[in-house]
Amino acid sequence: MIDESQVMRLEEIGGPALVVSLIDIVQQELPARIAGVRAALLGQDRERLGSAAHSVVSSTGHFGAFGLSDVARETELAAAQSDWPRLAESVGRLEGLAEDFLSYLARERARRSID
């Protein structure tokens, strides 16, 4: 779930250039952050997993990707409890939501042109 009003608010604040710049940053960084979550899960490294999940929360919330942020937050909390079955499920959901979010960002970026 994405709250598109958040993107519109960013555009009101800084125009299309700000939105495109932020999209570029997220498109560049989010795949590595998600990969870090997966690697920490596979290594059963709860501290690294919690930190990686938190980085997803902080990089997606300002775009209104609240579903993705919520699952990342759940993952962060579950990591603190070393709840590995729950974490495996959460990380799978996180990966799917991140893929959807990146597709959304690509569409939003394509809608904006900077001269």
C-alpha positions as CSV (number, residue, x, y, z in Angstrom):
1,M,0.0,0.0,0.0
2,I,1.4,3.4,-1.0
3,D,-0.1,6.7,0.1
4,E,0.4,8.7,-3.1
5,S,-0.4,11.9,-1.2
6,Q,3.1,11.6,0.3
7,V,4.7,11.9,-3.1
8,M,2.5,14.8,-4.0
9,R,3.5,16.5,-0.8
10,L,7.2,16.0,-1.6
11,E,6.5,17.5,-5.0
12,E,4.8,20.5,-3.5
13,I,7.8,21.1,-1.2
14,G,10.6,20.7,-3.8
15,G,9.0,20.2,-7.2
16,P,9.6,17.3,-9.6
17,A,13.4,17.6,-9.3
18,L,13.2,16.7,-5.6
19,V,10.9,13.7,-6.2
20,V,13.2,12.4,-9.0
21,S,16.3,12.9,-6.9
22,L,14.7,11.0,-4.0
23,I,13.4,8.2,-6.3
24,D,16.9,7.8,-7.7
25,I,18.4,7.4,-4.3
26,V,15.8,4.9,-3.2
27,Q,16.1,2.9,-6.4
28,Q,19.8,2.7,-5.9
29,E,19.9,1.9,-2.2
30,L,16.8,-0.2,-1.5
31,P,17.8,-3.4,-3.4
32,A,21.0,-3.5,-1.3
33,R,19.1,-2.9,1.9
34,I,16.7,-5.7,1.1
35,A,19.6,-8.0,0.2
36,G,21.2,-7.1,3.6
37,V,18.0,-8.2,5.3
38,R,18.0,-11.5,3.4
39,A,21.7,-12.1,4.2
40,A,21.2,-11.4,7.9
41,L,18.3,-13.8,8.0
42,L,20.3,-16.5,6.3
43,G,23.1,-16.0,8.8
44,Q,20.7,-15.8,11.7
45,D,22.3,-12.5,12.7
46,R,19.6,-10.9,14.7
47,E,21.4,-7.6,15.3
48,R,22.3,-7.1,11.7
49,L,18.8,-8.2,10.6
50,G,17.2,-5.6,13.0
51,S,19.5,-2.9,11.7
52,A,18.9,-3.8,8.1
53,A,15.2,-3.8,8.5
54,H,15.3,-0.5,10.3
55,S,17.2,1.0,7.3
56,V,14.2,-0.1,5.1
57,V,11.8,1.7,7.4
58,S,13.7,4.9,7.3
59,S,14.2,4.9,3.5
60,T,10.6,4.2,2.5
61,G,8.3,5.9,4.9
62,H,8.7,9.4,3.4
63,F,7.3,8.1,0.1
64,G,4.2,6.8,1.8
65,A,5.1,3.1,1.4
66,F,3.5,2.3,4.7
67,G,2.8,-1.3,4.0
68,L,6.5,-1.9,3.3
69,S,7.5,0.2,6.2
70,D,5.2,-1.7,8.5
71,V,6.5,-5.1,7.5
72,A,10.1,-3.8,7.9
73,R,9.2,-2.6,11.4
74,E,7.6,-6.0,12.2
75,T,10.8,-7.7,10.9
76,E,12.9,-5.4,13.1
77,L,10.9,-6.3,16.2
78,A,10.9,-10.0,15.4
79,A,14.7,-9.9,15.0
80,A,15.0,-8.8,18.6
81,Q,13.2,-11.9,19.6
82,S,15.1,-14.2,17.2
83,D,11.7,-15.5,16.0
84,W,13.3,-17.2,12.9
85,P,10.1,-18.8,11.4
86,R,8.3,-15.5,11.7
87,L,11.3,-13.7,10.3
88,A,11.5,-16.0,7.3
89,E,7.8,-15.1,6.5
90,S,8.3,-11.4,7.1
91,V,11.4,-11.2,4.9
92,G,9.6,-12.9,2.1
93,R,6.7,-10.4,2.4
94,L,9.3,-7.6,2.6
95,E,11.0,-8.7,-0.6
96,G,7.7,-8.8,-2.5
97,L,6.6,-5.4,-1.2
98,A,9.9,-3.9,-2.0
99,E,9.7,-5.2,-5.6
100,D,6.2,-3.6,-5.9
101,F,7.5,-0.4,-4.4
102,L,10.4,-0.2,-6.8
103,S,8.0,-0.7,-9.8
104,Y,5.9,2.1,-8.4
105,L,8.9,4.4,-8.2
106,A,9.9,3.6,-11.7
107,R,6.5,4.6,-12.9
108,E,6.5,7.8,-10.9
109,R,10.0,8.7,-12.2
110,A,8.9,8.1,-15.8
111,R,6.0,10.6,-15.2
112,R,8.4,13.4,-14.3
113,S,10.8,15.0,-16.7
114,I,13.5,17.4,-15.7
115,D,14.7,19.9,-18.2
